[in-house]
Amino acid sequence: MNVVGRQMARSSATAHHHRQYSDDFLDATFNAKWLQFMNFPSS
């Protein structure tokens, strides 16, 4: 579990370092969908 977690973190950091624009776009999209999902039950 720890090894897998470390590999995922390392690959994620590498991807973010080399493809910062793409990751920022994906993060923004994910955050927007997550906020929409979180707000759905209360609306």
CHARMM internal coordinates of N, CA and C (Angstrom, degrees):
IC EDIT
DIST 1 N 1 CA 1.4687
DIST 1 CA 1 C 1.5322
ANGL 1 N 1 CA 1 C 110.09
DIST 1 C 2 N 1.3227
ANGL 1 CA 1 C 2 N 116.19
DIHE 1 N 1 CA 1 C 2 N -47.07
DIST 2 N 2 CA 1.4613
ANGL 1 C 2 N 2 CA 119.47
DIHE 1 CA 1 C 2 N 2 CA -179.74
DIST 2 CA 2 C 1.5198
ANGL 2 N 2 CA 2 C 111.49
DIHE 1 C 2 N 2 CA 2 C -65.08
DIST 2 C 3 N 1.3378
ANGL 2 CA 2 C 3 N 115.91
DIHE 2 N 2 CA 2 C 3 N -40.51
DIST 3 N 3 CA 1.4656
ANGL 2 C 3 N 3 CA 119.77
DIHE 2 CA 2 C 3 N 3 CA -179.85
DIST 3 CA 3 C 1.5217
ANGL 3 N 3 CA 3 C 109.90
DIHE 2 C 3 N 3 CA 3 C -64.40
DIST 3 C 4 N 1.3345
ANGL 3 CA 3 C 4 N 116.12
DIHE 3 N 3 CA 3 C 4 N -45.50
DIST 4 N 4 CA 1.4637
ANGL 3 C 4 N 4 CA 119.91
DIHE 3 CA 3 C 4 N 4 CA 179.77
DIST 4 CA 4 C 1.5243
ANGL 4 N 4 CA 4 C 109.85
DIHE 3 C 4 N 4 CA 4 C -62.49
DIST 4 C 5 N 1.3084
ANGL 4 CA 4 C 5 N 117.52
DIHE 4 N 4 CA 4 C 5 N -43.39
DIST 5 N 5 CA 1.4563
ANGL 4 C 5 N 5 CA 121.50
DIHE 4 CA 4 C 5 N 5 CA 179.37
DIST 5 CA 5 C 1.5150
ANGL 5 N 5 CA 5 C 111.10
DIHE 4 C 5 N 5 CA 5 C -60.32
DIST 5 C 6 N 1.3431
ANGL 5 CA 5 C 6 N 115.95
DIHE 5 N 5 CA 5 C 6 N -41.33
DIST 6 N 6 CA 1.4538
ANGL 5 C 6 N 6 CA 119.72
DIHE 5 CA 5 C 6 N 6 CA 179.91
DIST 6 CA 6 C 1.5215
ANGL 6 N 6 CA 6 C 110.75
DIHE 5 C 6 N 6 CA 6 C -66.68
DIST 6 C 7 N 1.3335
ANGL 6 CA 6 C 7 N 117.39
DIHE 6 N 6 CA 6 C 7 N -40.94
DIST 7 N 7 CA 1.4654
ANGL 6 C 7 N 7 CA 120.65
DIHE 6 CA 6 C 7 N 7 CA 179.31
DIST 7 CA 7 C 1.5206
ANGL 7 N 7 CA 7 C 110.18
DIHE 6 C 7 N 7 CA 7 C -64.06
DIST 7 C 8 N 1.3282
ANGL 7 CA 7 C 8 N 117.24
DIHE 7 N 7 CA 7 C 8 N -42.31
DIST 8 N 8 CA 1.4616
ANGL 7 C 8 N 8 CA 120.74
DIHE 7 CA 7 C 8 N 8 CA 179.75
DIST 8 CA 8 C 1.5225
ANGL 8 N 8 CA 8 C 110.26
DIHE 7 C 8 N 8 CA 8 C -63.78
DIST 8 C 9 N 1.3220
ANGL 8 CA 8 C 9 N 116.56
DIHE 8 N 8 CA 8 C 9 N -43.51
DIST 9 N 9 CA 1.4579
ANGL 8 C 9 N 9 CA 120.48
DIHE 8 CA 8 C 9 N 9 CA -179.86
DIST 9 CA 9 C 1.5245
ANGL 9 N 9 CA 9 C 110.30
DIHE 8 C 9 N 9 CA 9 C -63.69
DIST 9 C 10 N 1.3363
ANGL 9 CA 9 C 10 N 116.44
DIHE 9 N 9 CA 9 C 10 N -42.22
DIST 10 N 10 CA 1.4656
ANGL 9 C 10 N 10 CA 120.24
DIHE 9 CA 9 C 10 N 10 CA -178.66
DIST 10 CA 10 C 1.5259
ANGL 10 N 10 CA 10 C 110.75
DIHE 9 C 10 N 10 CA 10 C -66.20
DIST 10 C 11 N 1.3381
ANGL 10 CA 10 C 11 N 117.54
DIHE 10 N 10 CA 10 C 11 N -44.68
DIST 11 N 11 CA 1.4651
ANGL 10 C 11 N 11 CA 120.34
DIHE 10 CA 10 C 11 N 11 CA -179.32
DIST 11 CA 11 C 1.5230
ANGL 11 N 11 CA 11 C 109.96
DIHE 10 C 11 N 11 CA 11 C -66.64
DIST 11 C 12 N 1.3358
ANGL 11 CA 11 C 12 N 116.38
DIHE 11 N 11 CA 11 C 12 N -36.32
DIST 12 N 12 CA 1.4611
ANGL 11 C 12 N 12 CA 120.04
DIHE 11 CA 11 C 12 N 12 CA 179.17
DIST 12 CA 12 C 1.5251
ANGL 12 N 12 CA 12 C 110.08
DIHE 11 C 12 N 12 CA 12 C -65.76
DIST 12 C 13 N 1.3195
ANGL 12 CA 12 C 13 N 116.84
DIHE 12 N 12 CA 12 C 13 N -43.31
DIST 13 N 13 CA 1.4591
ANGL 12 C 13 N 13 CA 120.89
DIHE 12 CA 12 C 13 N 13 CA 179.08
DIST 13 CA 13 C 1.5256
ANGL 13 N 13 CA 13 C 110.59
DIHE 12 C 13 N 13 CA 13 C -64.65
DIST 13 C 14 N 1.3253
ANGL 13 CA 13 C 14 N 116.46
DIHE 13 N 13 CA 13 C 14 N -39.18
DIST 14 N 14 CA 1.4671
ANGL 13 C 14 N 14 CA 120.53
DIHE 13 CA 13 C 14 N 14 CA 179.14
DIST 14 CA 14 C 1.5232
ANGL 14 N 14 CA 14 C 110.22
DIHE 13 C 14 N 14 CA 14 C -65.50
DIST 14 C 15 N 1.3183
ANGL 14 CA 14 C 15 N 116.32
DIHE 14 N 14 CA 14 C 15 N -44.99
DIST 15 N 15 CA 1.4636
ANGL 14 C 15 N 15 CA 120.21
DIHE 14 CA 14 C 15 N 15 CA 179.88
DIST 15 CA 15 C 1.5214
ANGL 15 N 15 CA 15 C 109.39
DIHE 14 C 15 N 15 CA 15 C -62.35
DIST 15 C 16 N 1.3267
ANGL 15 CA 15 C 16 N 116.65
DIHE 15 N 15 CA 15 C 16 N -40.53
DIST 16 N 16 CA 1.4565
ANGL 15 C 16 N 16 CA 119.96
DIHE 15 CA 15 C 16 N 16 CA -179.74
DIST 16 CA 16 C 1.5220
ANGL 16 N 16 CA 16 C 110.50
DIHE 15 C 16 N 16 CA 16 C -66.23
DIST 16 C 17 N 1.3155
ANGL 16 CA 16 C 17 N 116.85
DIHE 16 N 16 CA 16 C 17 N -35.66
DIST 17 N 17 CA 1.4591
ANGL 16 C 17 N 17 CA 120.93
DIHE 16 CA 16 C 17 N 17 CA -179.15
DIST 17 CA 17 C 1.5229
ANGL 17 N 17 CA 17 C 111.10
DIHE 16 C 17 N 17 CA 17 C -68.89
DIST 17 C 18 N 1.3241
ANGL 17 CA 17 C 18 N 117.31
DIHE 17 N 17 CA 17 C 18 N -39.61
DIST 18 N 18 CA 1.4602
ANGL 17 C 18 N 18 CA 121.16
DIHE 17 CA 17 C 18 N 18 CA -175.55
DIST 18 CA 18 C 1.5181
ANGL 18 N 18 CA 18 C 112.81
DIHE 17 C 18 N 18 CA 18 C -90.55
DIST 18 C 19 N 1.3308
ANGL 18 CA 18 C 19 N 117.40
DIHE 18 N 18 CA 18 C 19 N -24.58
DIST 19 N 19 CA 1.4590
ANGL 18 C 19 N 19 CA 120.30
DIHE 18 CA 18 C 19 N 19 CA -176.69
DIST 19 CA 19 C 1.5243
ANGL 19 N 19 CA 19 C 108.95
DIHE 18 C 19 N 19 CA 19 C -131.95
DIST 19 C 20 N 1.3206
ANGL 19 CA 19 C 20 N 116.07
DIHE 19 N 19 CA 19 C 20 N 58.13
DIST 20 N 20 CA 1.4567
ANGL 19 C 20 N 20 CA 120.51
DIHE 19 CA 19 C 20 N 20 CA -173.71
DIST 20 CA 20 C 1.5240
ANGL 20 N 20 CA 20 C 111.28
DIHE 19 C 20 N 20 CA 20 C -62.85
DIST 20 C 21 N 1.3313
ANGL 20 CA 20 C 21 N 117.25
DIHE 20 N 20 CA 20 C 21 N -41.88
DIST 21 N 21 CA 1.4585
ANGL 20 C 21 N 21 CA 120.43
DIHE 20 CA 20 C 21 N 21 CA -177.84
DIST 21 CA 21 C 1.5198
ANGL 21 N 21 CA 21 C 110.26
DIHE 20 C 21 N 21 CA 21 C -63.08
DIST 21 C 22 N 1.3239
ANGL 21 CA 21 C 22 N 116.34
DIHE 21 N 21 CA 21 C 22 N -45.88
DIST 22 N 22 CA 1.4628
ANGL 21 C 22 N 22 CA 120.45
DIHE 21 CA 21 C 22 N 22 CA -179.40
DIST 22 CA 22 C 1.5240
ANGL 22 N 22 CA 22 C 110.33
DIHE 21 C 22 N 22 CA 22 C -62.51
DIST 22 C 23 N 1.3258
ANGL 22 CA 22 C 23 N 117.00
DIHE 22 N 22 CA 22 C 23 N -44.48
DIST 23 N 23 CA 1.4536
ANGL 22 C 23 N 23 CA 120.30
DIHE 22 CA 22 C 23 N 23 CA -178.76
DIST 23 CA 23 C 1.5241
ANGL 23 N 23 CA 23 C 111.08
DIHE 22 C 23 N 23 CA 23 C -65.81
DIST 23 C 24 N 1.3282
ANGL 23 CA 23 C 24 N 116.97
DIHE 23 N 23 CA 23 C 24 N -39.66
DIST 24 N 24 CA 1.4608
ANGL 23 C 24 N 24 CA 119.63
DIHE 23 CA 23 C 24 N 24 CA 178.43
DIST 24 CA 24 C 1.5188
ANGL 24 N 24 CA 24 C 110.03
DIHE 23 C 24 N 24 CA 24 C -62.55
DIST 24 C 25 N 1.3307
ANGL 24 CA 24 C 25 N 116.79
DIHE 24 N 24 CA 24 C 25 N -39.68
DIST 25 N 25 CA 1.4569
ANGL 24 C 25 N 25 CA 121.04
DIHE 24 CA 24 C 25 N 25 CA 178.95
DIST 25 CA 25 C 1.5228
ANGL 25 N 25 CA 25 C 110.16
DIHE 24 C 25 N 25 CA 25 C -65.32
DIST 25 C 26 N 1.3369
ANGL 25 CA 25 C 26 N 116.59
DIHE 25 N 25 CA 25 C 26 N -45.04
DIST 26 N 26 CA 1.4628
ANGL 25 C 26 N 26 CA 120.43
DIHE 25 CA 25 C 26 N 26 CA 179.53
DIST 26 CA 26 C 1.5238
ANGL 26 N 26 CA 26 C 110.59
DIHE 25 C 26 N 26 CA 26 C -64.67
DIST 26 C 27 N 1.3208
ANGL 26 CA 26 C 27 N 117.32
DIHE 26 N 26 CA 26 C 27 N -41.02
DIST 27 N 27 CA 1.4593
ANGL 26 C 27 N 27 CA 120.73
DIHE 26 CA 26 C 27 N 27 CA 178.88
DIST 27 CA 27 C 1.5191
ANGL 27 N 27 CA 27 C 110.63
DIHE 26 C 27 N 27 CA 27 C -62.09
DIST 27 C 28 N 1.3280
ANGL 27 CA 27 C 28 N 117.14
DIHE 27 N 27 CA 27 C 28 N -43.16
DIST 28 N 28 CA 1.4604
ANGL 27 C 28 N 28 CA 121.17
DIHE 27 CA 27 C 28 N 28 CA 179.99
DIST 28 CA 28 C 1.5207
ANGL 28 N 28 CA 28 C 110.26
DIHE 27 C 28 N 28 CA 28 C -63.66
DIST 28 C 29 N 1.3267
ANGL 28 CA 28 C 29 N 116.61
DIHE 28 N 28 CA 28 C 29 N -42.53
DIST 29 N 29 CA 1.4628
ANGL 28 C 29 N 29 CA 120.71
DIHE 28 CA 28 C 29 N 29 CA 179.28
DIST 29 CA 29 C 1.5181
ANGL 29 N 29 CA 29 C 110.46
DIHE 28 C 29 N 29 CA 29 C -64.57
DIST 29 C 30 N 1.3362
ANGL 29 CA 29 C 30 N 116.53
DIHE 29 N 29 CA 29 C 30 N -45.16
DIST 30 N 30 CA 1.4586
ANGL 29 C 30 N 30 CA 120.77
DIHE 29 CA 29 C 30 N 30 CA -179.86
DIST 30 CA 30 C 1.5215
ANGL 30 N 30 CA 30 C 110.70
DIHE 29 C 30 N 30 CA 30 C -63.18
DIST 30 C 31 N 1.3318
ANGL 30 CA 30 C 31 N 116.87
DIHE 30 N 30 CA 30 C 31 N -44.52
DIST 31 N 31 CA 1.4578
ANGL 30 C 31 N 31 CA 120.92
DIHE 30 CA 30 C 31 N 31 CA -179.60
DIST 31 CA 31 C 1.5179
ANGL 31 N 31 CA 31 C 111.06
DIHE 30 C 31 N 31 CA 31 C -62.67
DIST 31 C 32 N 1.3333
ANGL 31 CA 31 C 32 N 117.54
DIHE 31 N 31 CA 31 C 32 N -39.97
DIST 32 N 32 CA 1.4607
ANGL 31 C 32 N 32 CA 121.35
DIHE 31 CA 31 C 32 N 32 CA 179.08
DIST 32 CA 32 C 1.5249
ANGL 32 N 32 CA 32 C 110.04
DIHE 31 C 32 N 32 CA 32 C -63.23
DIST 32 C 33 N 1.3365
ANGL 32 CA 32 C 33 N 116.53
DIHE 32 N 32 CA 32 C 33 N -44.61
DIST 33 N 33 CA 1.4637
ANGL 32 C 33 N 33 CA 120.30
DIHE 32 CA 32 C 33 N 33 CA 179.57
DIST 33 CA 33 C 1.5230
ANGL 33 N 33 CA 33 C 110.72
DIHE 32 C 33 N 33 CA 33 C -67.26
DIST 33 C 34 N 1.3274
ANGL 33 CA 33 C 34 N 117.29
DIHE 33 N 33 CA 33 C 34 N -38.27
DIST 34 N 34 CA 1.4605
ANGL 33 C 34 N 34 CA 121.57
DIHE 33 CA 33 C 34 N 34 CA -179.86
DIST 34 CA 34 C 1.5323
ANGL 34 N 34 CA 34 C 109.94
DIHE 33 C 34 N 34 CA 34 C -65.73
DIST 34 C 35 N 1.3259
ANGL 34 CA 34 C 35 N 117.00
DIHE 34 N 34 CA 34 C 35 N -43.60
DIST 35 N 35 CA 1.4600
ANGL 34 C 35 N 35 CA 120.23
DIHE 34 CA 34 C 35 N 35 CA 178.36
DIST 35 CA 35 C 1.5174
ANGL 35 N 35 CA 35 C 110.46
DIHE 34 C 35 N 35 CA 35 C -64.31
DIST 35 C 36 N 1.3379
ANGL 35 CA 35 C 36 N 116.14
DIHE 35 N 35 CA 35 C 36 N -39.83
DIST 36 N 36 CA 1.4614
ANGL 35 C 36 N 36 CA 120.47
DIHE 35 CA 35 C 36 N 36 CA 178.71
DIST 36 CA 36 C 1.5261
ANGL 36 N 36 CA 36 C 109.48
DIHE 35 C 36 N 36 CA 36 C -63.03
DIST 36 C 37 N 1.3310
ANGL 36 CA 36 C 37 N 116.98
DIHE 36 N 36 CA 36 C 37 N -41.91
DIST 37 N 37 CA 1.4596
ANGL 36 C 37 N 37 CA 122.09
DIHE 36 CA 36 C 37 N 37 CA 179.35
DIST 37 CA 37 C 1.5244
ANGL 37 N 37 CA 37 C 110.29
DIHE 36 C 37 N 37 CA 37 C -64.85
DIST 37 C 38 N 1.3254
ANGL 37 CA 37 C 38 N 116.85
DIHE 37 N 37 CA 37 C 38 N -42.08
DIST 38 N 38 CA 1.4602
ANGL 37 C 38 N 38 CA 121.04
DIHE 37 CA 37 C 38 N 38 CA -178.08
DIST 38 CA 38 C 1.5229
ANGL 38 N 38 CA 38 C 111.24
DIHE 37 C 38 N 38 CA 38 C -68.54
DIST 38 C 39 N 1.3176
ANGL 38 CA 38 C 39 N 117.32
DIHE 38 N 38 CA 38 C 39 N -33.42
DIST 39 N 39 CA 1.4611
ANGL 38 C 39 N 39 CA 120.99
DIHE 38 CA 38 C 39 N 39 CA -177.82
DIST 39 CA 39 C 1.5202
ANGL 39 N 39 CA 39 C 112.44
DIHE 38 C 39 N 39 CA 39 C -83.89
DIST 39 C 40 N 1.3256
ANGL 39 CA 39 C 40 N 117.65
DIHE 39 N 39 CA 39 C 40 N -16.67
DIST 40 N 40 CA 1.4651
ANGL 39 C 40 N 40 CA 121.43
DIHE 39 CA 39 C 40 N 40 CA -175.51
DIST 40 CA 40 C 1.5293
ANGL 40 N 40 CA 40 C 113.06
DIHE 39 C 40 N 40 CA 40 C -59.53
DIST 40 C 41 N 1.3407
ANGL 40 CA 40 C 41 N 119.83
DIHE 40 N 40 CA 40 C 41 N -48.00
DIST 41 N 41 CA 1.4712
ANGL 40 C 41 N 41 CA 119.43
DIHE 40 CA 40 C 41 N 41 CA -177.28
DIST 41 CA 41 C 1.5262
ANGL 41 N 41 CA 41 C 113.37
DIHE 40 C 41 N 41 CA 41 C -62.92
DIST 41 C 42 N 1.3167
ANGL 41 CA 41 C 42 N 117.82
DIHE 41 N 41 CA 41 C 42 N -30.07
DIST 42 N 42 CA 1.4611
ANGL 41 C 42 N 42 CA 120.50
DIHE 41 CA 41 C 42 N 42 CA -175.43
DIST 42 CA 42 C 1.5229
ANGL 42 N 42 CA 42 C 111.94
DIHE 41 C 42 N 42 CA 42 C -86.21
DIST 42 C 43 N 1.3324
ANGL 42 CA 42 C 43 N 117.65
DIHE 42 N 42 CA 42 C 43 N -13.60
DIST 43 N 43 CA 1.4592
ANGL 42 C 43 N 43 CA 120.43
DIHE 42 CA 42 C 43 N 43 CA -177.68
DIST 43 CA 43 C 1.5183
ANGL 43 N 43 CA 43 C 111.20
DIHE 42 C 43 N 43 CA 43 C -96.93
END
COOR INIT
IC SEED 1 N 1 CA 1 C
IC BUILD
